[in-house]
Amino acid sequence: MRLQKFLSQAGICSRRKGEKYISDGLVTINGIKVTHPGIQVDTDVDMVCFRGDPVELLLDSEKIYIALNKPAGVVTSCSHKGEKIVLDMIDIPHRIYPVGRLDKDSSGLLLLTNDGELHNRLSHPSHNHEKEYVVTTVNPISRGALGKMAAGIVLDGKKTRKATVTRLGPFKFNIVLKQGLNRQIRRMVQKTGNSVDTLKRVRMGNIRLDSLKEGEWRYLTRDEVTALYCPLISEHKGSMPRVHG
């Protein structure tokens, strides 16, 4: 298998991050530094090391799946000098890494795992995993602004995918996305002439925040993990965006 896939399945990092680690010269095969992500690894023969430590593929029984209620002010990263990171909040002996983005100023549900395959499924928009957020704004949010976000707003020259938006109050709304661009909701709100006050993710796929308190975490159940691997694809994928309220 390719080296970046090997690192991912071993629970070191995502495939994308693995490519960077390889390019940065942090990985060796049989004692030789490699810098090309596409190189093949023979799992029965080759010895792979990351930062000098041997790397072994995980058995299925060693896969870890965690839901965390991330507080605002904590960085979603495996390493960030001078900042508190999400891994500081989870005291387990396994290497895990966060799935997707949840910026420092945002709070709510974050999934962490050492399952590289599931990480890729949840991160790629083609699998249609929904992410649900509750947002409050600095100024009152108009119905027209909600409609624009539901229909899609141009960011970086490309229109965002259609979303489901529900008003919860004059300054508050719920939005369900099927993609995860960098600081997407904050930038969408800015495009309407407003700005985000608070942003909280309450659901990823079938996993809900529910009663999990801020700063707390729990292991996912077997049924929850199975459902993440087999998301329900909407029969109305091409339907009109929805705005409620």
C-alpha positions as CSV (number, residue, x, y, z in Angstrom):
1,M,0.0,0.0,0.0
2,R,1.1,3.6,-0.4
3,L,3.1,5.1,2.4
4,Q,0.5,7.9,3.3
5,K,-2.2,5.2,3.5
6,F,0.0,3.1,5.8
7,L,0.5,6.0,8.1
8,S,-3.2,6.7,8.1
9,Q,-4.2,3.1,8.9
10,A,-1.6,3.0,11.6
11,G,-3.3,5.9,13.4
12,I,-0.5,8.4,12.9
13,C,-2.4,11.0,10.9
14,S,-4.8,11.5,8.0
15,R,-3.5,10.7,4.5
16,R,-3.2,14.4,3.7
17,K,-1.2,15.1,6.8
18,G,0.9,12.0,6.0
19,E,1.8,13.4,2.7
20,K,3.2,16.5,4.4
21,Y,5.1,14.5,7.0
22,I,6.7,12.5,4.2
23,S,7.6,15.6,2.2
24,D,9.1,17.1,5.4
25,G,11.4,14.0,5.8
26,L,9.9,12.7,9.0
27,V,9.3,9.2,7.7
28,T,11.8,6.4,7.0
29,I,11.5,3.0,5.4
30,N,14.1,0.4,6.5
31,G,16.2,3.2,7.8
32,I,16.1,5.3,4.6
33,K,14.4,8.7,4.6
34,V,11.7,9.0,2.0
35,T,10.1,12.2,0.7
36,H,7.7,10.9,-2.0
37,P,4.2,10.1,-0.7
38,G,3.4,7.6,-3.5
39,I,6.1,5.1,-2.5
40,Q,4.8,1.6,-1.8
41,V,5.1,-0.2,1.5
42,D,5.3,-4.0,1.9
43,T,3.6,-4.4,5.3
44,D,5.1,-7.9,5.8
45,V,8.7,-6.8,5.1
46,D,9.3,-3.1,5.4
47,M,10.0,-1.3,8.7
48,V,8.4,2.2,8.7
49,C,9.4,4.8,11.3
50,F,7.9,8.2,12.1
51,R,10.2,10.6,13.8
52,G,12.4,7.7,14.7
53,D,9.7,5.5,16.2
54,P,8.5,2.3,14.6
55,V,5.0,2.4,13.1
56,E,2.7,-0.7,13.1
57,L,-0.7,-1.2,11.6
58,L,-3.5,-1.3,14.1
59,L,-5.7,-4.3,14.6
60,D,-9.5,-3.7,14.3
61,S,-9.8,-4.1,18.1
62,E,-7.5,-1.1,18.6
63,K,-9.5,1.4,16.6
64,I,-10.6,4.3,18.7
65,Y,-13.6,6.6,18.1
66,I,-14.3,9.5,20.3
67,A,-16.8,12.4,20.5
68,L,-15.6,15.5,22.3
69,N,-17.5,18.7,23.2
70,K,-14.8,21.2,22.3
71,P,-14.8,24.5,24.2
72,A,-14.1,27.7,22.4
73,G,-10.5,28.8,22.7
74,V,-9.1,25.3,22.1
75,V,-7.3,24.5,18.8
76,T,-8.3,21.6,16.7
77,S,-4.9,20.2,16.0
78,C,-2.4,17.5,17.0
79,S,0.3,20.1,17.6
80,H,0.2,23.9,18.0
81,K,3.0,25.5,19.9
82,G,1.8,27.8,22.7
83,E,-1.9,26.9,22.4
84,K,-4.1,24.4,24.2
85,I,-5.1,21.6,21.7
86,V,-8.0,19.1,21.7
87,L,-5.6,16.2,22.4
88,D,-4.8,17.9,25.7
89,M,-8.4,17.1,26.8
90,I,-8.3,13.4,26.1
91,D,-6.1,11.3,28.3
92,I,-5.7,7.9,26.6
93,P,-2.6,6.0,25.5
94,H,-3.6,5.8,21.8
95,R,-2.7,8.2,19.0
96,I,-5.8,9.8,17.6
97,Y,-6.4,12.8,15.5
98,P,-9.4,15.1,14.8
99,V,-11.8,14.6,11.9
100,G,-12.3,17.9,10.0
101,R,-12.1,21.4,11.1
102,L,-13.7,23.2,14.1
103,D,-11.9,26.6,14.4
104,K,-10.5,27.9,17.7
105,D,-13.3,30.3,18.3
106,S,-16.0,27.7,17.7
107,S,-17.3,25.1,20.1
108,G,-19.2,21.8,20.0
109,L,-19.0,18.3,18.6
110,L,-15.7,17.1,17.3
111,L,-14.9,13.5,16.4
112,L,-11.4,12.0,16.9
113,T,-10.1,8.6,15.7
114,N,-7.1,6.6,14.6
115,D,-9.2,5.0,11.8
116,G,-7.8,6.5,8.7
117,E,-10.5,5.1,6.4
118,L,-13.3,6.6,8.4
119,H,-11.4,9.9,8.6
120,N,-11.3,10.0,4.8
121,R,-15.0,9.1,4.5
122,L,-16.1,11.8,6.9
123,S,-13.8,14.4,5.4
124,H,-14.7,14.0,1.8
125,P,-17.9,15.8,0.7
126,S,-18.8,13.0,-1.8
127,H,-20.1,10.9,1.1
128,N,-22.7,13.5,2.0
129,H,-22.2,13.5,5.8
130,E,-24.2,16.3,7.3
131,K,-22.8,18.7,9.8
132,E,-25.2,20.8,11.9
133,Y,-24.5,24.0,13.6
134,V,-26.3,26.6,15.9
135,V,-25.1,30.1,15.1
136,T,-25.8,33.5,16.8
137,T,-25.0,36.7,15.0
138,V,-23.9,40.2,16.1
139,N,-26.8,41.9,14.3
140,P,-30.3,40.6,13.5
141,I,-30.2,38.1,10.7
142,S,-32.7,38.7,7.9
143,R,-34.8,36.1,6.0
144,G,-33.0,37.2,2.8
145,A,-29.6,36.5,4.4
146,L,-30.8,33.1,5.5
147,G,-32.0,32.4,2.0
148,K,-28.7,33.4,0.4
149,M,-26.8,31.0,2.7
150,A,-29.3,28.2,1.9
151,A,-29.0,28.7,-1.8
152,G,-25.2,28.9,-1.7
153,I,-22.7,31.8,-1.5
154,V,-19.6,32.3,-3.6
155,L,-16.4,31.8,-1.6
156,D,-13.0,31.8,-3.2
157,G,-14.7,31.9,-6.6
158,K,-16.9,28.8,-6.0
159,K,-20.4,28.6,-4.8
160,T,-21.1,26.7,-1.6
161,R,-23.4,23.7,-1.7
162,K,-27.1,24.1,-0.9
163,A,-27.9,24.0,2.8
164,T,-30.9,23.7,5.1
165,V,-31.3,26.8,7.3
166,T,-33.8,27.3,10.1
167,R,-34.4,30.5,12.1
168,L,-34.2,30.1,15.8
169,G,-34.6,33.7,16.8
170,P,-33.8,37.3,15.6
171,F,-30.0,36.7,16.1
172,K,-29.9,32.9,15.9
173,F,-30.2,30.2,13.3
174,N,-29.5,26.5,12.6
175,I,-27.6,25.4,9.5
176,V,-26.9,21.9,8.1
177,L,-24.0,21.6,5.6
178,K,-22.6,18.8,3.5
179,Q,-19.2,20.3,3.1
180,G,-16.6,21.9,5.3
181,L,-14.7,24.8,3.8
182,N,-12.3,26.7,6.0
183,R,-14.3,29.0,8.4
184,Q,-17.2,28.5,5.9
185,I,-20.2,29.6,8.1
186,R,-18.3,32.7,9.4
187,R,-17.4,33.7,5.9
188,M,-21.0,33.1,4.6
189,V,-22.4,35.3,7.3
190,Q,-19.9,38.0,6.5
191,K,-21.0,37.9,2.9
192,T,-24.5,38.9,4.1
193,G,-23.1,42.0,5.9
194,N,-23.3,40.5,9.3
195,S,-20.8,38.6,11.6
196,V,-20.9,35.5,13.8
197,D,-21.0,36.0,17.6
198,T,-21.0,32.3,18.6
199,L,-20.9,29.1,16.5
200,K,-21.5,25.6,17.9
201,R,-21.6,22.3,16.1
202,V,-24.3,20.0,17.4
203,R,-24.2,17.1,15.0
204,M,-21.9,15.2,12.6
205,G,-23.8,12.6,10.6
206,N,-25.7,10.5,13.1
207,I,-23.6,11.6,16.1
208,R,-25.3,14.3,18.2
209,L,-23.8,16.4,21.0
210,D,-26.9,16.0,23.2
211,S,-26.1,16.0,26.9
212,L,-22.3,15.9,26.5
213,K,-21.0,18.8,28.6
214,E,-18.4,21.2,27.4
215,G,-14.9,19.8,27.8
216,E,-16.2,16.2,28.2
217,W,-15.8,13.3,25.8
218,R,-17.1,9.8,25.3
219,Y,-16.4,6.7,23.1
220,L,-18.8,6.1,20.2
221,T,-20.9,3.0,20.3
222,R,-20.5,0.2,17.7
223,D,-23.8,1.2,16.1
224,E,-22.7,4.8,15.8
225,V,-19.5,3.8,14.0
226,T,-21.4,1.5,11.7
227,A,-23.8,4.3,10.8
228,L,-20.9,6.7,10.0
229,Y,-19.6,4.2,7.5
230,C,-23.0,3.8,5.9
231,P,-24.6,7.3,5.8
232,L,-28.1,7.7,4.6
233,I,-27.9,9.5,1.2
234,S,-30.8,12.0,0.7
235,E,-33.2,11.0,-2.1
236,H,-33.5,14.8,-2.8
237,K,-29.9,15.5,-3.3
238,G,-30.7,18.0,-6.1
239,S,-33.7,19.6,-4.4
240,M,-34.1,23.3,-3.7
241,P,-32.4,24.7,-0.6
242,R,-34.7,25.0,2.5
243,V,-35.2,28.0,4.7
244,H,-37.5,27.7,7.7
245,G,-38.8,30.6,9.8
